[in-house]
Amino acid sequence: MTLRAKIAAGLIAVGCIGGAADAWAAEEVNIYTTRQEVLIRPLLDTFEQETGIRVNVVFAKEGVIERMKSEGANSPADAILTADVGYILQAKSDGLLQPIESEVLNAAIPSQYRDPGGTWYGLALRARPIMYAKDRVDPSELSTYEDLADPKWKGRICIRSSSHIYNQSLVSSMIAADGVEKVEEWAKGFVANFAREPAGGDRDQIMAVAAGECDIAIANTYYLAGMLSGDDPAQKEAAQKVAVFWPNQDGRGVHVNISGGGVTASAKHVDNAVKLLEFMVSDEAQKIYAEAVNEYPVKPGIPPSDAVAGFGEFKADPLDLAVIGEHNVEAVRLMDRAGWR
């Protein structure tokens, strides 16, 4: 079997678009992604329809970076799409991305949401605020992330595991603002206020608040928006019991992260990969991100979905997201020392 045939077979085995007969079209781009298929399928389908470039996709919640490292220069991946800046920064650190030059991307994406060296780009934004039970929490009691270490919240907080990149990036941003010593002290108090051991994803934290297991959660807004606008009656009912509070509005602002993308170092279809990333920041694609994914458009001037807009406006932390990667290792160690499992 030739190398090309082996790579095609590998893509088909793990879930690329289409069958074996035409898996290697003349115009194509191969993507590895940590994003859920339901979230980005509308974007990829539209790109295919408008450009005629076939999109082959490997969807993998975990292990994408490890897979690319093991494949090395023979990796079929032309681009990687991730759900957090932490993943894309790890890919850069491991030498899995190549720099590209694109006036389209630079013009559309604010500088704090892209790599100055051109190896990764934020394609959509997600905010990670505080969410609270409408019937049990007076929003006037809330103020900052740091305040959640106050003993008044003892037994009242739900959040997912420290092993998840969303929380690691949040803590990394706090280290950038406050320093390791202060954040470790905060983390100990924060953990002492947990209502239960961390378990499940962001939707599970929101459901727990609605069920009365806790009064407060930290979660990404697109989860709550998806629950409110989705077809699951139980999730919709739960989401209606929860409201969003924007922390740190008198200071640095709420933590904001990205869904990111980059062209791989092993890319065989570089031009098509660049075209895909540029399409992702077009007005059309940014509107799809907003309406189908419930993320905030990264491109200024594109409105969020009605569900997300209902959460209100907020001040975002202006932190250059490249800095988050500098603090990730210390954030993980700090969370472990604080007992955040």
Secondary structure as GFF3:
##gff-version 3
##sequence-region A 1 341
A	DSSP	alpha_helix	3	13	.	.	.	ID=ss1
A	DSSP	three_ten_helix	20	22	.	.	.	ID=ss2
A	DSSP	beta_strand	28	33	.	.	.	ID=ss3
A	DSSP	alpha_helix	37	51	.	.	.	ID=ss4
A	DSSP	beta_strand	54	59	.	.	.	ID=ss5
A	DSSP	alpha_helix	64	71	.	.	.	ID=ss6
A	DSSP	three_ten_helix	72	74	.	.	.	ID=ss7
A	DSSP	beta_strand	79	82	.	.	.	ID=ss8
A	DSSP	alpha_helix	85	93	.	.	.	ID=ss9
A	DSSP	alpha_helix	103	108	.	.	.	ID=ss10
A	DSSP	three_ten_helix	111	113	.	.	.	ID=ss11
A	DSSP	beta_strand	121	127	.	.	.	ID=ss12
A	DSSP	beta_strand	130	133	.	.	.	ID=ss13
A	DSSP	three_ten_helix	139	141	.	.	.	ID=ss14
A	DSSP	three_ten_helix	146	149	.	.	.	ID=ss15
A	DSSP	three_ten_helix	151	153	.	.	.	ID=ss16
A	DSSP	beta_strand	157	158	.	.	.	ID=ss17
A	DSSP	alpha_helix	165	178	.	.	.	ID=ss18
A	DSSP	alpha_helix	180	192	.	.	.	ID=ss19
A	DSSP	alpha_helix	202	211	.	.	.	ID=ss20
A	DSSP	beta_strand	216	218	.	.	.	ID=ss21
A	DSSP	alpha_helix	221	229	.	.	.	ID=ss22
A	DSSP	alpha_helix	233	239	.	.	.	ID=ss23
A	DSSP	beta_strand	242	245	.	.	.	ID=ss24
A	DSSP	beta_strand	256	263	.	.	.	ID=ss25
A	DSSP	alpha_helix	270	280	.	.	.	ID=ss26
A	DSSP	alpha_helix	283	288	.	.	.	ID=ss27
A	DSSP	pi_helix	289	293	.	.	.	ID=ss28
A	DSSP	beta_strand	296	297	.	.	.	ID=ss29
A	DSSP	alpha_helix	306	309	.	.	.	ID=ss30
A	DSSP	alpha_helix	322	337	.	.	.	ID=ss31
###
